[in-house]
Amino acid sequence: TKIPVYHESLDDIIGVVYLKDLFLQPENLKMIIRDVMFIPETKRSLSLLRSFKKKNTSIAIVIDEYGGTAGLVTTEDLIEELVGEIIDEYDAAEIHVRKIKDNIFSVNARIEPEQLKEEIGVEIPEGEYDTLAGFILNYLGHIPKREESFEYNGIRFEVTRASRRKVDWVRLILPS
């Protein structure tokens, strides 16, 4: 695992630290900071894969047009975009749906719309999102707080776990 290191703000990333290097208990963090590749948001996937191979790295910091940090990308991210989700030995099997009663389900907000339809027959409209959480954010226009609820197509959506930045779990109450 690689962790970006910044100086004063996220827009001033100075390198990455490998988690395994932290176990060496360095006297100073600067001793284990490694160089990181910076790429523009516009860099093409295939070109980035070639750059990763050429520089023997698997992580890059994505920079926006103003020089600010837009995010980071890894080799795994690129491959998953091409072939779909990759489950590795560090990924725990994720439970997406728990049945509470015949018509009540606790649902992990990271569930994809197709899987939601497959598992409990609930359809949400297509949109610019990949998860139930994305649908909820899109539908409400804001990040809901815990216990906030709404109805869509006769289904009651109740947010049961959320943080300031995301929705984690939702209770779905289907019509009886």
C-alpha positions in Angstrom: 0.0 0.0 0.0 1.3 3.4 -1.0 0.3 6.6 0.9 0.7 10.1 -0.7 2.6 12.5 1.5 2.0 16.3 1.2 3.5 19.5 2.5 1.0 22.0 3.9 -1.8 21.1 1.5 -3.0 18.3 -0.8 -2.0 20.4 -3.7 1.6 20.1 -2.7 2.2 16.3 -2.8 5.9 15.6 -2.3 6.0 11.8 -2.8 4.6 8.5 -1.5 5.4 6.3 1.5 5.1 2.5 1.2 3.3 1.2 4.2 5.9 -1.6 4.6 8.6 1.1 5.0 6.8 2.5 8.0 7.4 -0.8 9.8 11.1 0.0 9.7 10.4 2.8 12.2 12.4 5.5 10.4 13.7 8.3 12.5 12.3 10.8 10.0 9.5 10.4 7.4 11.7 12.1 4.8 14.0 9.0 4.9 11.3 6.8 3.4 9.5 9.2 1.0 9.7 8.0 -2.6 9.3 9.9 -5.8 5.9 9.8 -7.3 4.8 10.3 -10.9 2.5 13.3 -11.7 0.2 13.2 -14.7 -2.4 15.5 -16.2 -6.1 14.6 -16.0 -6.1 14.3 -19.8 -3.6 11.5 -20.0 -4.9 8.5 -21.8 -5.2 5.1 -20.1 -3.0 3.2 -22.5 -0.3 5.9 -22.4 -0.5 5.8 -18.6 -0.1 2.0 -18.5 3.0 2.4 -20.7 4.4 5.1 -18.3 3.8 2.9 -15.3 5.7 0.0 -17.0 8.5 2.3 -18.1 9.0 3.9 -14.7 8.3 0.6 -12.8 5.6 2.2 -10.7 2.0 1.6 -10.0 0.7 4.9 -8.7 0.5 8.4 -10.1 -0.9 11.7 -8.8 -3.4 13.3 -11.1 -3.0 17.1 -11.6 -5.8 19.4 -12.8 -5.3 22.2 -15.3 -4.4 24.6 -12.5 -1.7 22.4 -11.0 -3.9 21.3 -8.1 -4.3 17.7 -7.1 -7.3 16.1 -8.7 -6.7 12.6 -7.3 -4.5 9.5 -7.7 -4.6 6.6 -10.0 -3.1 3.1 -9.8 -2.5 0.3 -12.2 -5.3 -1.6 -10.5 -7.7 1.3 -11.2 -6.8 1.2 -14.9 -7.2 -2.5 -15.2 -10.5 -2.5 -13.4 -11.8 0.1 -15.8 -11.0 -2.2 -18.7 -12.0 -5.6 -17.3 -14.2 -4.9 -14.3 -13.7 -5.2 -10.6 -10.7 -7.3 -9.5 -11.0 -9.1 -6.2 -7.6 -9.6 -4.6 -6.5 -11.3 -1.4 -6.8 -8.0 0.5 -10.4 -7.3 -0.6 -12.9 -8.7 2.0 -16.0 -10.2 0.5 -18.6 -7.5 0.8 -22.1 -8.1 1.8 -24.5 -5.9 -0.1 -27.9 -6.9 1.0 -29.3 -8.1 4.3 -33.0 -9.2 4.5 -34.7 -7.8 7.6 -38.3 -8.8 6.8 -40.1 -9.9 3.7 -40.2 -6.4 2.3 -37.4 -4.7 4.2 -33.8 -4.8 3.3 -30.6 -3.2 4.6 -28.5 -2.4 1.6 -24.8 -1.4 1.3 -24.9 1.9 -0.6 -21.9 0.8 -2.8 -24.1 -1.8 -4.5 -24.4 -1.4 -8.2 -27.8 -0.9 -9.8 -27.7 -4.2 -11.7 -26.9 -6.2 -8.5 -29.7 -4.4 -6.6 -32.1 -5.5 -9.3 -30.7 -9.0 -9.3 -30.8 -9.5 -5.5 -34.1 -7.9 -4.5 -35.8 -6.8 -7.8 -35.4 -3.0 -7.1 -34.7 -0.9 -10.3 -33.3 2.5 -10.1 -33.0 4.7 -13.3 -29.8 4.9 -15.3 -27.7 8.0 -14.6 -24.3 9.4 -14.1 -23.6 7.1 -11.2 -22.4 3.5 -10.6 -23.9 2.8 -7.1 -27.0 3.2 -5.0 -25.2 5.9 -3.1 -24.7 7.8 -6.4 -28.4 7.5 -7.2 -29.3 8.9 -3.8 -26.9 11.8 -4.1 -28.2 12.5 -7.6 -31.9 12.2 -6.6 -31.6 14.4 -3.5 -29.0 16.8 -4.8 -27.1 16.7 -1.5 -25.4 14.2 0.9 -28.1 13.0 3.2 -27.7 12.7 6.9 -28.4 9.5 8.9 -32.2 8.8 9.2 -33.0 11.0 6.2 -35.5 9.3 3.9 -37.5 9.7 0.7 -39.8 7.7 -1.6 -39.1 6.7 -5.1 -41.5 4.5 -7.2 -43.3 3.4 -4.0 -40.1 2.3 -2.3 -39.0 4.1 0.9 -35.2 4.8 1.1 -34.0 5.4 4.6 -30.3 6.3 5.2 -29.2 4.3 8.2 -25.5 5.0 8.1 -23.7 8.0 6.6 -20.8 10.3 7.1 -20.3 13.9 6.1 -19.0 12.8 2.8 -20.9 9.6 1.8 -23.8 7.3 2.3 -22.9 3.9 3.6 -26.1 1.9 4.3 -29.7 2.3 3.3 -32.9 0.6 4.4 -35.2 -0.1 1.6 -38.9 -0.7 2.4 -40.7 -2.2 -0.5 -44.5 -2.0 -0.9 -46.2 -5.0 0.9 
